Amino acid sequence: MKAENKVFVKSAVMTGLLYAAIMAGFEYSQGEDFKIMKFAFLALFFGLSMGLLSRYNYKKGLRKADKDGSKPISK
């Protein structure tokens, strides 16, 4: 696996778990029970979305750097 893909996967997992934990904490403070399937869905959906967006932004930055002839984005 490429180093840049590892970074995208790590960021997707971390943001997904953090978002799901915050949402679970908010629901718990409202008096609702913890639902593992909802937690997993939120973590997967949000993490995948953030991973894809960060990959898109990274690729877009590389294309812009190539077009401008400037220094590419560092890893």
C-alpha positions in Angstrom: 0.0 0.0 0.0 1.3 3.4 -0.9 2.2 5.8 1.9 -0.4 8.4 0.8 -3.1 5.7 0.9 -2.1 4.8 4.5 -2.6 8.4 5.5 -6.0 8.6 3.9 -7.1 5.3 5.6 -5.8 6.5 9.0 -7.6 9.8 8.7 -10.8 8.1 7.6 -10.7 5.8 10.6 -9.9 8.5 13.1 -12.4 11.0 11.9 -15.1 8.3 11.6 -14.6 7.0 15.2 -14.3 10.5 16.6 -17.5 11.6 15.0 -19.4 8.5 16.0 -18.1 8.8 19.6 -19.3 12.4 19.8 -22.7 11.5 18.4 -23.0 8.6 20.8 -22.1 10.9 23.7 -24.6 13.4 22.7 -27.4 10.8 22.4 -26.4 9.3 25.8 -26.7 12.8 27.4 -30.2 13.0 25.9 -31.1 9.7 27.8 -31.0 7.3 24.8 -29.3 3.9 24.9 -26.1 3.1 23.1 -26.7 1.4 19.8 -23.7 -0.4 18.3 -25.1 -0.6 14.8 -25.8 3.1 14.7 -22.3 3.8 16.0 -20.8 1.5 13.4 -22.8 3.1 10.6 -21.9 6.6 11.6 -18.2 5.8 11.9 -18.2 4.0 8.5 -20.2 6.5 6.6 -18.5 9.7 8.0 -15.1 8.1 7.9 -15.5 7.0 4.3 -16.8 10.4 3.3 -13.9 12.2 4.9 -11.4 9.8 3.4 -12.7 10.3 -0.1 -12.8 14.0 0.3 -9.3 14.2 1.6 -8.1 12.0 -1.3 -9.9 14.3 -3.8 -8.4 17.4 -2.3 -4.9 15.9 -2.3 -5.2 14.9 -6.0 -6.6 18.3 -6.8 -3.6 20.0 -5.1 -1.2 17.8 -7.1 -2.9 18.7 -10.4 -2.7 22.4 -9.5 0.9 22.1 -8.6 1.7 20.4 -11.9 -0.2 23.0 -13.8 1.4 25.9 -12.1 4.9 24.3 -12.1 5.2 24.9 -8.4 6.4 22.6 -5.7 4.0 19.6 -5.1 2.3 19.1 -1.8 4.5 17.3 0.7 3.3 14.1 2.3 
